Each structure stands twice: as C-alpha cells, then as structure tokens.
Amino acid sequence: MHLTIAIPAFNEEKLLPDTLAAIKESAKVFETMDWEWELVVCDNNSTDRTGELARAAGARVVFEPENHIARARNAAGQTARGDWILFVDADSLPSSELFAATGRAMQQTDILGGGSTLTMGRVPWWAAFWIHLWNGISRLMRWPAGSYFFCRAQDFRELEGFSKTLYASEELEFAERLKRHGRRQQQRLHIITGQPLITSDRKLSLYSPWEMVRLLIATVFTGGRALGDPNACGWWYDGRR
C-alpha cells in the first residue's frame, strides 16, 4: 500500500512545523504495516515561509496561485502517488492511534473513505458545545471534517476532487458525491470515533462567536449561495493567522 498525506497550507509558518512533526512521528505506524507513504504540501500562494518550512521537513511542495481551499486540496491530491489520499489541515496534530485506526479502515474492502471526530482540548463552553454537536452530525451523516478526510486516489480523480465553486464546506459536498459513488459499489464512508483529531483552537481567539455564526446564518438565508462567495467566507480567507 502507498499512502499520500496531503496538506493544504496558506500562511501557516506558525503551526505547520508542529503539524509536520506530528505527522512524521505518527506515520511510523504505517511503516510497521509495511506501507510506503509520502507527504505533499500545497503552498496556496503564501506570503510567509510556508513552502520553505515544508521542504525543510522533507515534504514535496506543490503551488496553487489562487487562494482557495478546494483548489489547494485538489492541487495536492492530483499529484498524489499513493493508492489512498489522506487530507490533513496544516493546524492539526494527528496521533499514531488515529493513523493506526485510519490504516485499519483503509484495509476494509467496504470502505472507500472517511474521517474522524475532532477535539480542541480545553475551550470555552460554547465552543465545546459546537464541537460536540459537529461530532454528532459527522457520525450521523458520515461527513468527514475537512481537517481529516481520506479517500481512494482513484475515486478522488474519478469524481474530480473538491468543488471549485465552493469556498467553504467543500468537504461536505465532496462527501455526498463520494457516498453516492460508494453506494454503486456497495461501499461506505467511515468516521473514526475513538481517536479524535487534535485541531487548532486559534479561530476562537481570532474571531468572535458572532463572526463564526454569521456565515451559518448567511448560508441558511441564501440557500447555500454564500459558500460560493469568498467575501462571505472571510474567516477562512481574510488572512488572519
């Protein structure tokens, strides 16, 4: 088995080194399974040392000039040499236990993709509530979070990756297409629940709860059209890091 770990990164010099270090340490479990793996980072038009730090850590770096998370994920995924692609966000710390559970899922013939539940450690009560709510929705709907999403490379290419019309929630739209694709092959998406992904809580300090909720309100009242507007999706694209 050959696995590609793909990381989209825009101005991530602060958090990317810790993410790469965690991945390299945790990926030793794949080596015990006699799997080959590679690390690909998409530098999404960064103005800091993101690309330089990724290369120094041994990653293969590709470049996407348009600041767009779906395009960045696609750029990394399209160059994948692996049989499977595991997308991990640049502010996340996957554990060896999570990677081991992911490897076991990939070995099941009825699974064509999936993700994991999330944790941020100690956070305000309202953030803990939303994380708990999201994890419940993720398990119920089999929606992987964009911060940890794995799928077969063949299926990723056949479905042409993440939608370039969306600036947020592109992973949910792709998950729905992947589920439909899987049903035709009697395969399913799987959400790992026992080993949550540790992801950054930086948005809690950079944005107010109102700013976070505003996109949800705009999405509901525009019938989802706000997700196709980068200005409406500001807390992904306004550059705050």
Secondary structure in CASP SS format (residue, H / E / C, confidence):
PFRMAT SS
TARGET T0000
AUTHOR 0000-0000-0000
METHOD secondary structure of the structure
MODEL  1
M C 1.00
H E 1.00
L E 1.00
T E 1.00
I E 1.00
A E 1.00
I E 1.00
P E 1.00
A E 1.00
F C 1.00
N C 1.00
E C 1.00
E C 1.00
K C 1.00
L C 1.00
L H 1.00
P H 1.00
D H 1.00
T H 1.00
L H 1.00
A H 1.00
A H 1.00
I H 1.00
K H 1.00
E H 1.00
S H 1.00
A C 1.00
K H 1.00
V H 1.00
F H 1.00
E H 1.00
T H 1.00
M C 1.00
D C 1.00
W C 1.00
E E 1.00
W E 1.00
E E 1.00
L E 1.00
V E 1.00
V E 1.00
C E 1.00
D E 1.00
N C 1.00
N C 1.00
S C 1.00
T C 1.00
D C 1.00
R C 1.00
T H 1.00
G H 1.00
E H 1.00
L H 1.00
A H 1.00
R H 1.00
A H 1.00
A C 1.00
G C 1.00
A C 1.00
R E 1.00
V E 1.00
V E 1.00
F E 1.00
E C 1.00
P C 1.00
E C 1.00
N C 1.00
H C 1.00
I H 1.00
A H 1.00
R H 1.00
A H 1.00
R H 1.00
N H 1.00
A H 1.00
A H 1.00
G H 1.00
Q H 1.00
T C 1.00
A C 1.00
R C 1.00
G C 1.00
D C 1.00
W E 1.00
I E 1.00
L E 1.00
F E 1.00
V E 1.00
D C 1.00
A C 1.00
D C 1.00
S E 1.00
L E 1.00
P C 1.00
S C 1.00
S H 1.00
E H 1.00
L H 1.00
F H 1.00
A H 1.00
A H 1.00
T H 1.00
G H 1.00
R H 1.00
A H 1.00
M H 1.00
Q C 1.00
Q C 1.00
T C 1.00
D C 1.00
I E 1.00
L E 1.00
G E 1.00
G E 1.00
G E 1.00
S E 1.00
T E 1.00
L E 1.00
T E 1.00
M C 1.00
G C 1.00
R C 1.00
V C 1.00
P C 1.00
W H 1.00
W H 1.00
A H 1.00
A H 1.00
F H 1.00
W H 1.00
I H 1.00
H H 1.00
L H 1.00
W H 1.00
N H 1.00
G H 1.00
I H 1.00
S H 1.00
R H 1.00
L H 1.00
M H 1.00
R C 1.00
W C 1.00
P C 1.00
A C 1.00
G C 1.00
S C 1.00
Y E 1.00
F E 1.00
F E 1.00
C E 1.00
R E 1.00
A H 1.00
Q H 1.00
D H 1.00
F H 1.00
R H 1.00
E H 1.00
L C 1.00
E C 1.00
G C 1.00
F C 1.00
S C 1.00
K C 1.00
T C 1.00
L C 1.00
Y C 1.00
A C 1.00
S C 1.00
E H 1.00
E H 1.00
L H 1.00
E H 1.00
F H 1.00
A H 1.00
E H 1.00
R H 1.00
L H 1.00
K H 1.00
R H 1.00
H H 1.00
G H 1.00
R H 1.00
R H 1.00
Q C 1.00
Q C 1.00
Q C 1.00
R E 1.00
L E 1.00
H E 1.00
I E 1.00
I E 1.00
T E 1.00
G E 1.00
Q E 1.00
P E 1.00
L E 1.00
I E 1.00
T E 1.00
S C 1.00
D C 1.00
R H 1.00
K H 1.00
L H 1.00
S H 1.00
L H 1.00
Y C 1.00
S C 1.00
P H 1.00
W H 1.00
E H 1.00
M H 1.00
V H 1.00
R H 1.00
L H 1.00
L H 1.00
I H 1.00
A H 1.00
T H 1.00
V H 1.00
F H 1.00
T C 1.00
G C 1.00
G C 1.00
R H 1.00
A H 1.00
L H 1.00
G H 1.00
D C 1.00
P C 1.00
N C 1.00
A C 1.00
C C 1.00
G H 1.00
W H 1.00
W H 1.00
Y H 1.00
D C 1.00
G C 1.00
R C 1.00
R C 1.00
END
